[in-house]
């Protein structure tokens, strides 16, 4: 009979653990590398879009002028030719510094913002690895890096990449704080204060995220009076530090709502359960996750199964008086969601349920996904098989959606600026762009105003097709309409442009068969001009996607 000493057995066990840990570390590194590749692919495809032109224009001002512009104290807010912003200053300050250090390269800004997201995700993964273990960290990391939603956010020249990164750090520090219960680490708590203040001054929803995390901390230490006093005290510091934010809030209240077309005005009227169900789906997914029905079923089914299992297991542990640190993340998510839904019942000037505002919730939700995939629930079949099936479904669906998203990245860019600009540059001069009635013209007009410094001539067609008006943005008064023939008289070439906002269902139909793509009706401006006999149709170009765009080029037939 062979006999093994305890020392040898312990050494063998440690060797096996080291091998598993090393293997998991390699997988984690590959996932991060994959995310970097995804970011690079989409950063090259993305167009400068409406909201980005506002940020890029704002940072072109002198530093003091930029801050006055953000608080609404600029005496001439329309000088930039783009809509005003509703944003706290931190992302503007960081982009202003980047502009003056590295220049105005669009791809440079996109990669600069992506660094924040990559760093935040890595920070969260490291802490999850320590607190939940390798399997949970890998599933959570896969959930984040195989997300078209995060890929798009990661390259935005807006505040959202920074808000997401700060949320990842908030989540990581939160896990470390509650893991050290019953005591609370004061140094770590003060670092948490700094991160919360950074989030607050990055985006107004940083207030929501910070309050939600403090709710979770308060509940976690509810029976620890000394720790609770510290938590309340530092929350007061955050509240006091956020007081100057009122200047930016009051400035935002003065900003008129900019609607690219009256047909798509974001009025808040639907309070049905379907609206809130859609909001919950958009917390974790994107249009790209919905294009393929099998991939959507796998992704959303796996995600909500794991989150549900995490909540169920946490309830059992709470009943037994043995909560785990990550269980308190449930309070963070619930309070953040409830605060947003409550705001949607009150707000009338903006839509609180806009998915980009709640991008911060991706970080705490990822922790619940990882916990559901790795922590025992007490139900044998789920623990042996169910959670592995759910995790596999989630990752398979996410991978399929990400592949589809990157394979057809041009369909998911946030506007048609590149497409319209290229055709405009190609056309003969003198020339003008005319937007057909009903077109979502702002998604092209504003980026062209920015990229061409206001030199592109653009008209908005009236509904009856008998008149045109110069397109205007921001608070600019719309010029008086001109009779159609008079307006087009100076030009040899006209680019009749129609832009329609499509859904994931339209993209799915089009990918399944080009003949199933929704068609553009003949525009009333095109019909009116062709009926004069003075114009000929030279060519028609189309770029299908979320911002479906069609341009018909007309040339004059007479001198």
C-alpha positions in Angstrom: 0.0 0.0 0.0 1.2 3.5 -0.9 1.3 6.1 1.8 1.5 9.9 1.2 2.6 12.3 3.8 0.3 15.3 4.6 3.1 17.6 3.4 3.2 16.0 0.0 -0.6 16.0 -0.3 -0.7 19.7 0.6 2.0 20.5 -1.9 0.1 18.6 -4.6 -3.1 20.5 -3.8 -1.2 23.9 -3.9 0.3 22.9 -7.2 -3.1 22.1 -8.6 -4.6 25.4 -7.4 -1.6 27.3 -8.8 -2.2 25.7 -12.2 -5.9 26.5 -12.1 -5.2 30.1 -11.0 -2.6 30.6 -13.7 -5.0 29.2 -16.3 -7.7 31.5 -15.2 -5.3 34.5 -15.2 -4.4 33.7 -18.8 -8.1 33.6 -19.8 -8.7 36.9 -18.0 -5.8 38.5 -19.8 -7.1 37.2 -23.1 -10.6 38.6 -22.4 -9.0 42.0 -21.7 -7.0 41.8 -24.9 -10.1 40.9 -26.8 -11.9 44.0 -25.4 -9.0 46.2 -26.6 -9.3 44.7 -30.1 -13.0 45.3 -30.1 -12.4 48.9 -29.0 -9.9 49.5 -31.8 -12.2 48.1 -34.4 -15.2 50.2 -33.5 -13.2 53.3 -32.8 -12.3 53.4 -36.5 -15.9 53.0 -37.6 -17.7 55.4 -35.2 -18.7 58.8 -36.7 -18.6 62.0 -34.8 -22.2 62.3 -33.7 -24.5 65.0 -32.4 -23.6 64.9 -28.7 -19.9 64.5 -29.4 -19.9 67.7 -31.4 -21.1 69.6 -28.3 -18.3 68.2 -26.2 -15.6 68.8 -28.8 -16.9 72.3 -29.4 -17.0 73.1 -25.7 -13.4 72.1 -25.1 -12.3 74.4 -27.9 -13.0 77.4 -25.7 -10.6 78.9 -23.2 -10.8 77.2 -19.9 -12.7 79.9 -18.1 -15.1 80.4 -21.0 -15.7 76.7 -21.1 -16.8 76.6 -17.5 -19.0 79.7 -18.0 -20.6 78.0 -21.0 -21.4 74.9 -19.0 -23.1 76.8 -16.2 -25.1 78.8 -18.7 -23.3 82.1 -18.1 -21.9 82.5 -21.6 -23.3 85.7 -23.1 -23.3 84.2 -26.6 -24.1 80.5 -26.2 -24.9 80.0 -29.9 -21.4 81.0 -31.2 -20.3 77.4 -31.4 -23.2 76.4 -33.7 -24.0 73.3 -31.8 -26.6 72.5 -29.1 -25.6 73.4 -25.5 -24.8 70.7 -23.0 -26.2 69.5 -19.7 -23.1 68.1 -18.1 -20.9 68.6 -15.0 -17.4 69.8 -15.8 -15.0 66.9 -15.1 -15.1 65.1 -18.4 -14.8 68.5 -20.2 -11.8 69.4 -18.0 -10.1 66.1 -18.9 -10.8 66.5 -22.6 -9.6 70.1 -22.5 -6.3 69.0 -21.0 -6.0 66.2 -23.6 -6.7 68.6 -26.4 -4.0 71.0 -25.3 -1.5 68.1 -24.7 -2.2 65.8 -27.7 -4.2 67.7 -30.2 -7.7 67.4 -31.7 -7.4 63.9 -33.3 -10.8 62.2 -33.2 -9.2 58.7 -32.8 -7.0 60.0 -30.1 -10.0 61.2 -28.1 -11.7 57.9 -28.6 -8.7 55.9 -27.4 -8.2 58.3 -24.5 -11.7 57.6 -23.3 -11.4 53.9 -23.8 -8.4 53.7 -21.5 -10.7 54.7 -18.6 -13.1 51.9 -19.4 -10.4 49.3 -19.8 -8.7 50.4 -16.5 -12.0 50.4 -14.6 -12.9 46.9 -15.8 -9.5 45.6 -14.9 -9.7 47.1 -11.4 -13.1 45.5 -10.8 -12.0 42.1 -12.1 -9.0 42.1 -9.7 -11.1 42.8 -6.7 -13.8 40.3 -7.8 -11.0 37.7 -8.1 -10.0 38.3 -4.5 -13.6 38.5 -3.0 -15.5 36.0 -5.2 -12.9 33.8 -6.8 -11.6 33.2 -10.3 -14.8 31.6 -11.9 -17.0 34.5 -10.7 -14.5 37.1 -12.0 -14.2 35.4 -15.4 -17.9 35.2 -15.9 -18.3 38.8 -14.8 -15.4 39.9 -17.1 -16.9 38.0 -20.0 -20.2 39.7 -19.4 -18.5 43.1 -19.6 -16.1 42.6 -22.5 -18.6 40.8 -24.7 -21.0 43.7 -24.6 -21.7 45.8 -27.7 -23.1 48.4 -25.2 -19.8 48.8 -23.5 -17.8 48.8 -26.7 -19.8 51.7 -28.0 -19.6 53.5 -24.6 -15.9 52.9 -24.5 -15.1 55.0 -27.5 -17.6 57.9 -26.9 -16.1 61.4 -26.7 -18.5 62.1 -23.8 -18.7 61.7 -20.0 -20.1 58.1 -20.1 -16.8 56.2 -20.4 -15.4 58.0 -17.4 -18.7 57.5 -15.5 -18.5 53.8 -16.2 -14.9 53.6 -15.1 -15.6 55.4 -11.9 -18.6 53.1 -11.3 -16.2 50.1 -11.7 -13.9 51.6 -9.0 -16.9 52.4 -6.8 -18.0 48.8 -7.1 -14.5 47.5 -6.3 -14.1 49.7 -3.2 -17.6 48.8 -2.0 -16.8 45.1 -2.1 -13.6 45.7 -0.2 -15.4 47.8 2.4 -18.2 45.3 3.1 -15.7 42.4 3.0 -14.0 43.9 6.1 -17.2 44.0 8.2 -17.8 44.4 11.2 -15.1 47.1 11.1 -14.8 49.6 8.3 -11.5 50.9 6.9 -11.4 54.6 7.2 -8.7 55.1 4.6 -10.6 53.0 2.1 -13.8 54.9 3.0 -12.1 58.3 2.3 -10.9 57.0 -1.0 -14.5 56.0 -1.7 -15.5 59.6 -1.0 -13.0 60.9 -3.6 -14.3 58.5 -6.2 -17.9 59.4 -5.5 -17.2 63.1 -5.8 -15.4 62.4 -9.1 -18.5 60.6 -10.3 -20.8 63.4 -9.2 -18.7 66.0 -11.2 -18.6 63.7 -14.2 -22.3 63.2 -14.8 -25.5 64.1 -12.9 -26.2 60.4 -12.7 -23.0 60.1 -10.6 -25.3 61.5 -7.9 -27.6 58.5 -8.4 -24.7 56.0 -8.4 -23.0 57.5 -5.3 -26.3 57.6 -3.3 -27.1 54.0 -4.3 -23.7 52.8 -3.1 -24.1 54.6 0.2 -27.5 53.0 0.6 -25.8 49.6 0.2 -23.1 50.5 2.7 -25.6 51.8 5.2 -27.6 48.5 5.0 -24.4 46.4 5.3 -23.3 48.2 8.5 -26.8 48.9 9.9 -26.1 46.9 13.1 -22.6 48.4 13.5 -23.2 51.8 15.1 -19.6 53.0 15.0 -19.1 52.0 11.4 -22.5 53.5 10.5 -21.6 56.9 12.0 -18.5 56.9 9.8 -20.5 56.1 6.8 -23.0 58.9 7.5 -20.2 61.3 8.2 -18.4 60.7 4.9 -21.7 60.8 3.0 -22.2 64.3 4.5 -18.7 65.2 3.1 -19.9 64.0 -0.4 -23.1 66.0 -0.1 -21.2 69.1 1.0 -18.6 68.6 -1.8 -21.4 68.4 -4.4 -23.0 71.8 -3.4 -21.1 73.7 -6.2 -22.7 71.3 -8.7 -25.9 73.4 -8.3 -24.3 75.9 -10.6 -24.2 73.3 -13.4 -27.7 72.0 -12.5 -29.2 75.5 -12.8 -27.3 76.0 -16.0 -28.7 72.7 -17.4 -32.2 73.8 -16.5 -31.8 76.7 -18.9 -30.7 74.6 -21.9 -33.5 74.2 -24.4 -34.3 70.7 -25.5 -32.7 70.1 -28.9 -34.8 67.8 -31.1 -33.3 66.8 -34.4 -36.8 66.4 -35.9 -40.3 66.9 -34.6 -41.2 63.4 -35.5 -38.7 62.0 -32.9 -39.2 64.4 -30.0 -38.4 62.5 -26.8 -41.5 63.4 -24.9 -42.0 61.4 -21.7 -45.6 60.1 -21.9 -45.5 56.3 -21.8 -45.7 55.0 -18.3 -46.7 51.5 -19.2 -45.1 48.4 -17.7 -43.5 47.7 -21.1 -41.5 50.9 -20.9 -40.0 49.9 -17.7 -39.4 46.3 -18.8 -37.6 47.7 -21.8 -35.5 49.9 -19.5 -34.5 46.8 -17.5 -33.4 45.0 -20.7 -31.4 48.0 -21.8 -29.5 48.1 -18.6 -27.6 45.0 -19.7 -28.1 44.9 -23.5 -28.2 46.9 -26.6 -29.9 46.8 -30.0 -27.1 44.5 -31.2 -28.1 42.0 -28.6 -31.6 41.9 -30.0 -30.9 41.4 -33.7 -30.5 37.6 -33.5 -33.4 36.1 -31.7 -31.5 32.9 -30.6 -28.6 35.1 -29.3 -31.0 37.4 -27.5 -32.7 34.5 -25.8 -29.4 33.0 -24.7 -27.9 36.3 -23.5 -30.9 37.7 -21.6 -32.0 34.3 -20.4 -28.6 33.5 -19.0 -28.1 37.0 -17.5 -31.4 37.1 -15.7 -31.1 33.5 -14.5 -27.7 34.3 -12.9 -28.9 37.6 -11.4 -32.0 35.8 -10.1 -30.0 33.0 -8.6 -27.7 35.5 -7.0 -30.7 37.4 -5.4 -32.3 34.1 -4.3 -29.2 32.8 -2.7 -28.6 36.1 -1.0 -32.1 36.0 0.5 -31.4 32.6 1.9 -28.1 33.7 3.4 -29.8 36.8 4.9 -32.5 34.7 6.5 -29.7 32.5 8.0 -27.9 35.6 9.2 -24.9 34.9 7.1 -24.8 37.5 4.2 -21.8 37.6 1.9 -20.1 40.9 0.9 -21.4 40.8 -2.7 -25.0 40.3 -1.5 -25.2 44.0 -0.6 -24.7 44.8 -4.2 -28.3 43.9 -4.7 -29.3 46.9 -2.6 -27.1 49.1 -4.8 -28.8 47.9 -8.0 -32.3 48.1 -6.7 -31.9 51.6 -5.2 -30.3 52.8 -8.4 -33.1 51.4 -10.6 -35.9 52.6 -8.3 -34.5 56.1 -8.2 -34.3 56.3 -12.0 -37.9 54.9 -12.4 -39.2 57.4 -9.8 -37.5 60.2 -11.7 -39.2 59.1 -14.9 -42.6 59.6 -13.3 -41.8 63.2 -12.4 -39.4 64.6 -15.1 -40.9 66.2 -18.2 -37.9 68.0 -19.9 -35.7 64.9 -20.4 -36.0 61.1 -20.3 -34.5 59.7 -17.1 -34.7 56.2 -18.6 -32.2 56.9 -21.4 -29.9 53.9 -21.3 -26.7 55.8 -21.4 -27.5 57.6 -18.2 -27.7 54.3 -16.4 -24.5 52.9 -17.8 -23.0 53.0 -14.3 -25.2 50.0 -13.3 -23.3 47.7 -15.6 -20.6 47.3 -13.0 -22.7 46.3 -10.0 -24.9 44.1 -12.2 -21.7 42.3 -13.4 -20.9 41.4 -9.8 -24.3 39.8 -9.4 -23.8 37.9 -12.7 -20.5 36.6 -11.5 -21.9 35.6 -8.0 -24.8 33.8 -9.6 -22.4 31.7 -11.7 -20.1 30.7 -8.9 -21.7 30.8 -5.4 -23.6 27.9 -4.0 -27.3 28.4 -3.7 -28.1 25.2 -1.8 -30.0 23.6 -4.7 -28.1 20.7 -5.9 -29.2 20.6 -9.6 -28.6 24.3 -10.0 -25.2 24.2 -8.3 -24.1 21.2 -10.3 -25.5 22.0 -13.7 -27.9 25.0 -13.9 -25.5 27.8 -13.2 -23.0 26.4 -15.7 -25.7 26.2 -18.4 -26.8 29.8 -17.6 -23.3 31.1 -17.7 -22.6 29.3 -21.0 -25.8 30.7 -22.5 -25.0 34.2 -21.4 -21.4 34.1 -22.8 -22.5 32.3 -26.0 -25.3 34.9 -26.7 -23.0 37.8 -25.8 -20.2 36.5 -28.1 -22.7 36.0 -31.0 -24.1 39.5 -30.5 -20.6 41.0 -30.3 -19.5 39.2 -33.5 -22.6 40.5 -35.3 -22.0 44.0 -34.0 -18.4 44.2 -35.1 -19.1 42.4 -38.5 -21.7 45.1 -39.3 -20.2 47.9 -37.2 -21.2 50.6 -39.8 -24.9 49.8 -39.0 -24.4 50.7 -35.4 -22.5 54.0 -35.6 -24.3 57.0 -34.0 -25.0 59.0 -37.1 -24.4 59.4 -40.8 -21.8 62.3 -40.8 -19.0 60.4 -42.6 -21.5 59.2 -45.3 -23.1 62.6 -45.9 -19.8 64.5 -45.8 -18.1 62.2 -48.3 -20.9 62.6 -50.9 -21.0 66.4 -50.3 -17.3 66.7 -50.9 -17.6 64.7 -54.1 -20.5 66.7 -55.6 -20.0 69.6 -58.0 -20.1 73.2 -56.8 -22.1 75.3 -56.1 -24.0 72.8 -54.0 -26.3 72.4 -51.0 -27.8 69.7 -48.8 -31.6 69.6 -48.5 -33.2 67.5 -45.8 -36.5 66.0 -46.9 -39.5 66.7 -44.6 -39.6 64.2 -41.7 -35.9 63.4 -41.9 -34.0 63.2 -38.6 -31.8 66.0 -40.0 -30.1 67.0 -36.8 -28.0 63.8 -36.7 -26.3 65.0 -39.9 -26.6 68.8 -39.7 -24.9 69.4 -36.3 -21.9 67.1 -37.0 -21.4 68.7 -40.4 -21.6 72.1 -38.8 -18.8 71.0 -36.5 -16.5 69.2 -39.0 -16.9 71.8 -41.7 -16.9 74.8 -39.4 -20.3 76.0 -40.6 -19.3 76.1 -44.3 -21.8 73.5 -45.5 -25.0 74.9 -46.9 -27.9 72.9 -45.4 -31.7 73.4 -45.8 -34.7 71.9 -44.0 -37.6 71.0 -46.3 -41.1 72.1 -45.3 -43.8 69.5 -45.2 -45.6 70.5 -48.4 -42.3 70.6 -50.4 -43.0 74.1 -51.5 -40.4 75.9 -49.4 -37.0 75.5 -47.7 -35.5 77.0 -44.6 -31.9 77.2 -43.6 -31.3 74.5 -41.0 -30.4 75.8 -37.5 -29.2 74.3 -34.3 -29.0 75.4 -30.6 -31.1 78.4 -29.8 -30.8 79.8 -33.4 -34.0 81.1 -34.7 -35.2 79.2 -37.8 -34.8 81.6 -40.8 -37.9 82.5 -42.7 -38.7 79.9 -45.4 -37.9 80.6 -49.0 -39.9 79.4 -52.0 -38.4 76.2 -53.3 -37.3 77.5 -56.7 -35.8 80.7 -55.2 -33.9 78.8 -52.6 -32.2 76.3 -55.0 -31.5 78.9 -57.8 -27.8 79.5 -56.8 -26.9 75.8 -57.0 -25.8 73.3 -59.6 -26.0 70.2 -57.4 -28.4 69.3 -54.6 -28.0 66.4 -52.2 -31.5 65.5 -51.1 -31.0 63.7 -47.8 -33.4 61.6 -45.8 -32.5 60.1 -42.4 -34.7 57.6 -40.6 -34.1 56.0 -37.2 -34.4 52.3 -37.4 -34.7 49.5 -34.8 -33.0 46.2 -34.1 -36.0 44.6 -35.8 -35.3 46.5 -39.1 -31.7 45.5 -38.9 -32.6 41.9 -38.4 -34.9 41.9 -41.3 -32.3 43.5 -43.6 -29.6 41.1 -42.6 -31.9 38.1 -43.3 -32.6 39.4 -46.8 -31.7 42.7 -48.5 -35.2 42.8 -50.1 -36.7 43.0 -46.6 -35.0 46.3 -45.8 -37.4 49.1 -45.2 -37.7 51.4 -48.2 -37.5 55.2 -48.4 -40.5 56.8 -50.0 -39.9 59.3 -52.7 -39.3 62.7 -51.0 -41.7 65.5 -51.6 -38.7 67.9 -52.4 -37.4 65.4 -55.0 -40.8 65.1 -56.6 -41.3 68.8 -56.7 -37.9 69.5 -58.2 -38.1 66.7 -60.8 -41.6 68.0 -61.9 -40.0 71.3 -62.9 -37.9 69.6 -65.6 -34.9 71.7 -64.5 -33.2 68.9 -62.6 -32.0 65.4 -63.4 -31.4 62.5 -60.9 -27.7 61.6 -61.1 -27.4 58.9 -58.4 -28.8 57.6 -55.2 -26.7 56.3 -52.3 -27.8 54.6 -49.1 -26.2 53.7 -45.9 -28.4 51.3 -43.9 -28.3 51.1 -40.1 -29.7 52.5 -36.9 -29.4 55.9 -38.6 -30.6 54.9 -42.0 -29.6 57.5 -44.6 -30.3 57.9 -48.2 -29.0 60.7 -50.5 -30.3 61.5 -53.9 -28.0 63.7 -56.0 -29.7 66.0 -58.5 -27.9 68.1 -61.1 -29.3 71.1 -62.9 -30.2 70.5 -66.5 -30.1 74.2 -67.5 -27.5 77.0 -67.1 
